[in-house]
Amino acid sequence: MMNNNKSEYLDTLAKFIASFKSKKLDENLLKHAAITVADTYGTAFSGIKTKAFKTAFENTDLLFGKGAFEVWGTEKKLSLLGSVFYNSLSISSTDFDDGHRKAVGHPASAVTAIAISMGLEKKLKITEVLKSVVLGYEIATRFSLARKPENINSYSSGRWAAFGAAATAAYILEFDREQIINALSNAFVLSPHMLGGSSDVSTGAMSKEGVAWAVQSGLQSAILAKSGFSGPFLFIEESDEFDPLKLTDGLGDSFFISSNYFKPYACCRWLHPAINACSNLVVENNINIEEIVKIKVSTFSRIKDLISEKYPTNVIMAQFHLPYALSVMMLYNQCIPEYFNDDYLKNAEIRNLINKMEIISNDKYDNIFPSKLASSIEIDTASQKYFKEKLSAPWDFGDHPSMDDLQRKFNLQTNEFKHIPWDWFFNF
């Protein structure tokens, strides 16, 4: 049993999670949650094609053993922990999944695998699956948002994703307040620490943002808490990592999942305004790629910092490499996961376009980052100059894509595999 020396803020969160079963969510919120879950699930089918997933997947039996839970897009069935780990790894491997600006990361990747896998096993109605996602998304985002800026050493989603994973599992397993407190407490202490800076990008680290490991830790923390495994429940007050008021301010008044963003391009979202501007410029002016002499990109300095080599030397680096992503978009009129693999990294046409690019840091754009992700593109041909500026990424909150857009994205990734149909997510 927990002693009387309790955490006021963690207790508030635990009571909110425990009471969420009785909370009725409106249809618009559920529909948006369904769109988010479907989009996130779809990205897993691109993820299983990545070198990172295939390498990790060689060790399924040794690490997790056989079980009843599917690894999406494969014939394998593993333990719950193994299924959730690999499904989360596939979701997060391509940088094609949703995100939230307040979280500075990807909350849906933290909760979708647990919600679907456990929901199907327990034969829950889709409404309950979606509610578990709304809740886990909220908790994950709040823990990321509540971090004190001066103490943040990494913006990787793995640093806070375990909180969302634990909350989603706690909802599905119908935890009481004390079990939730223990689940969140251990999720904190067992979360991946993650590196600061851009070392994970420059080295091509397959662990990337550590999402799969965080989800694994969150699920373990929840399962153990169900049996009474206690955690350091004063971590909010004692760690100096969080502003506790941000954890509970306005809790339940609205939900962060409603203001998420989606991704039309399979790369770091910071690159999306520049890619969108470049694509529009080429299409609107019918620019012949072979006639381009120079491409000048003006953007905020953090993008330039991510370009450690002229040509990306690994797939992870390519996902954060603006010249590479721009070249892919200009040559193939799409920037989807299939172009971020080893076969394309040494492509002569891509490298030829990269050779024509100049990336320039812009003080004006630095001053409005991160509230705006501004970039401008100037394309020079032998006869004319073309210019376009974008101050935000496409498919952001306030400019969400249509259902048709997202269903096309879903079909593009899932069509060659056995998969849960799109309509299943909306059957409520």
N, C-alpha and C positions, 0 to 999 in steps of 0.2 A: 504493500500500500504506500501511496505517496504521503509524505509528511505535510504539515500545514504551511511550510515555507514555499508557497506556490508562486508561479509567474503570472502576473495579472494579464499580460498580453497574450501569452500562450494559452492561458485559460479561455480568454475571449475567442481566440481562433478555434480552439477545440470545441467549445459550445456551439459555435457557428457551424462547424463541420458536422457535429453530432445531430444538429437540428435540421440539416439540409434535406433530409428525406421528406420532411413534411412541407417543404417549401415548393410552391407551384410556380413553374417558370412559364412565361408567356410564349406563344407559338413562334413569334419572330425570333426570340432568343434561341429556342430549340432548333429552328431552321438554320440559323447561322452556325450554331454548334455542329449541326449535321454536315453543313458545307465544309467546315473546318476539319472535322474528323475524316470525311471522305477524301479531302484533298491531302491530308497528312498520310492516310492509309495508302493512297495512290503512289506517293513518293517512294514508298518501300520497294515497289516493283522496279524502279530505276536503281535503287540502292543495292539490290541483290546482285546487280551486274558489276559493281565496283570491285576493284582490286582489294580494297580494305575489307569489304564484306566477305569476299571469297577466301581471303587469307584467314580471317577469324573463323570462318565456317568449317575449316579443316579440323577444328578441335572440338566439335560439338559433343561427341560421345565422351571424350576424356573429361571435359569440363562439366557437363551438365547431365548426360545420360538421357536415355529414351523416356518418353512420356506421352501425354495425350494432347499436348498443345502445339498448334501449327506454327511453323516458321513460314511466313507468307511467301508464295512464289516458289516453294521447294516441296519436296516429298517428305521432308523430315518432320517428325513430331518429337518434341522434347519435354522436359519438365517445364513447369510454369516459369521458373526463373530463366531457363535457357531460351524459351520462346520469347519472353519479354525482352531479354537482352539482345537477341539477334534481330528481332523486329524493330527495336529502337535504333540499333546500329544501322540497319538499312534505311530507315527514315532519315537519319541525320547525315548520311554519307554523301549525298549529292548537293546539299545546299539548295534544295528545291521546295523545302517545307515552309509553312507559315511562320510568322514571327510577330512580336509586339515591341513597339518602340519603348514603352515603359519598362519592359523586362530587359531590353537590349539583348534579345535572344529569341529562343524558340520554345515557348511553353507547350505547344501542342505535341511536340516530339517527346515531351516528358510524361505524357499521360495517355496517349492514344493506344499504345500497345497493351498496357494494363487494362484499360477500359474495354477494349474489344475482346481480348483473350479471356479475361475473367468474366466479362459479361456473357459471352457465348457459353462458357463452361457452366455458368449458373443459370443459363436460360432466362436472362433478364430481358424485359421489354426494352426496346431501343430508347425509349424515354429515359429509363434509368441509366443506360450506358451514356447517353448524352449529358445527363445531369452530373454524372461522375466526372466527365471531362470539363464541364463548366466550372465545377468546384476545384478540381485539381489545377486547372489553368489559372484560376483566381489566386489560389494559394502560392503557386510557383511565381507568378508575376509579382505578387505583393512582397515576397521575400527578396526578389531581385531588386525591386524598386526601393525597398526599405534600407538597402545597404548604404552606409555612409560613404559618400564619394571619396573622401580623403583616405579611406581604408580599403578601397577596392584595388585588388592586385590583378584581377582577371575578369573580363567580361564574358568568358566562356559560359555557355548555358549549363554545363555540368556542375558549376559551382552552386546552383540553386535548384536544379531540376528535381532533385530527390524529394524536396518538400511537396511538389506537385504530385509526384508518383505516390508518395505515402498517403496524401490526402485522397487521391482517387481510389486507392486500395482500401483505405479506411471507410470510405463511403460504401463501396460495394460489399465489404464485409460487415457493415453496420456496427462499427466500433462505438464504444461509449467514450465519454470525455477523457478518462484517464488513459485508455488505450491510445487515443489520438495524441495526447500529450507525449507519451512515450515514443510513438511512431515518429512524430516530428522532431523530437529531441535527438533520437538516434540518426535520423536522416541528416541532421546538421553535422553531427560529429563524424559520420561515416561518409559524407559527400567527398567526391574527388576534389583535391585542393586546386588543381589546374595551374598552369603557368601564366605569367603575365607576358606582355609584349606580343610579338608575332612569331615566336620560335616555332609554334605548332604549324604555322603556315610555311615558313622558310625551309623547314626540315621535311615537310611532307608527312607529318605525323598522322598516321591512320586513326589515331584516337581522337583527332580533331578537338571538338569541344567537350568531349567526355560524357556525352548525353547517355549512351547506353550503360555506362558504369554508374552514373547517377541514378538512372531508373532502377537498375539492379539494386543499388543501395537503398533506395526509397521503398522498393517492394520488400526487401529483406527486413527493413526496419518495421514495416507494418505487420508482416507475418509474425515476427518475433514479439512485437508489442501485444498481439492478440493473446499470447501465452503469458503475458505479464513481464516481459523483458523490459526493464526500465532504462531510461535515458537521462542525460544531464539537463533536466527540465528548466534550469535557470540560465540557459545559454543566451537568451535574448538580452538579459540584464548584464551578464558577466563577460560576454565576448567582445563588446564594444564594436561589433560589426554592423549592427542595425540601429536605425532610428525607429523605436518601437511604435511611435504614433502612426507612422506610415503603414505599419502592418495591419492596423485596425481602423484607420480613418475611413469613414463611409462604407464600412463593410456591409455588403448586402444591398446597398442602394442601387448599384449597377454592377455590370460584370465586364471585366477586361476583355474577355474573348470577343465581345461585340466590336471592339475597336482595334482588332488585329490587322495585319496586312497579309497579302498572299504574294506569291512569286511567279512572274511569267518567265523568268530567266534562272537557270540553274547555277547561280554563283552568288557571291556575297552581295547583299542588298545595297551596300554603299555604291556598287558599280551600276545599279539599275538606271538611275537618271541619265547617266552618260550613254549607256547602251540604247535607251529609249530615244534620246535626242539624235543619236547617230542613225538609228534605224529610220526614224521619221524623215531626217534630212535626205537620206539616200532615196527613200521611196517617193517622197513628195517632189523631189527634183529630178527623179529618174537618172541618178548619177551612175555612170558606168564605172565600176570598181577599177577596171584596168586603166582608166584615165586619171586616177587620183595620184597627185604628186606628193601631197603632205596632209597629215591629219594632226591638228593641234587640239589637245584636250586641256581645258582649264578646270580645276577641281580643288577640293579641300585636301590639305596636306596628308591626312591620314591614309588616303587612297595611294598616294605616291609612296608612302612609307611601306606599303604592302608589296611593292614591286622590288624584290631583292635581286632579281636577275632579269636581263633583257628578255629572255625567253623562259617560260616556266619549265622547270626540270622535273616536276612531278604533278600529279593530278590535283592534289590539295592546293599547291601553289597556283595552279591554273584557275581554280575557283575564286581566287582573290586577286587575280592579275588582270587589270583593266585592259591593257593592250591585247591580250589574248582573247578576252571575252568580246571586245569590240570587233576583232577580226573574224571571229566565229559568226557573229551576228551579221556582219556585212557580206560574208561569203555564202552563208547558208540560210539567211533570213529567219533564223531561229537560234536560240541559245539554250539548248536543252541538254540533259545529262549525257547523251550519246557522244557529244563532241568533247567531253571532258574525260578522255581516256588516253592511254599511252600511244595509241595509234595516231592520234592527231597532234600530239605535242611537237613532233618534228615535221609536221606538214609544211611543205615549201610555200604554198599560197598564204597560209596563216603567218608564217615568218616574214614573208615579203611585205605584208600589210603592217606588221609590227615595226618593221624597219622604217616605215614612213611616219611613224607616230612620235609625237612629243607630248609628254605629260607635264603640265605646269601647275604649281601650287598657286592658289588665288586667295589673297588675304580676305577679300570680301566673303568668299565662300567659307573660309575658316571661321570667320566671325559669326556666322549663322549656323554652323555645325554644333551639336547634332540635331537641333530642331528642324533644320533643312539640310537635305543632302544634295546640294546644288552642284551642277556641272554644266559646262558649255562646250560645244564642238565647232571647230572650224575645219572645213574640208576644202582643200585647194586642188583644182584641176589646172590643166595648162591654160584654160580659157576663162575660168571663173572661180570665185570664192563663195562658199556657202556657210552659213552660221545658224546655230540654234542653241538655245539655253533651256535647261530644265531645272526647276527648283525642288522637285520632289520625285519620288519613285512611283512608277505606275502600280496600280492595284493596292494602293495604300488605303487606310481608313478615310472615308469620304469619297473615295474613287474605287470602291471594291469592284472586282470583275463580275460579269454576269454569271448566272448559273450555267449557261451554255459554254462560256469561256472555261470555267473550271471543270465541267464535264468533259470537254474536249481534252483538257490536260490530263484528267483521270484516265480516259480511254487510251490516250497515247501511251501511257505507262503500263496499263493493266491488260490490254487486249490479248497479248500472247500467252497469258497465264490464267490458270484457274483462280478466281477471285470473288470476293463479296461484291455483288452488283451495286451500282450507284444508288438505285432506288431503295435498297435496304436501309440506308442511313436516314431516309425520310419517311419511314413507315411508322409514324406516330400520330 
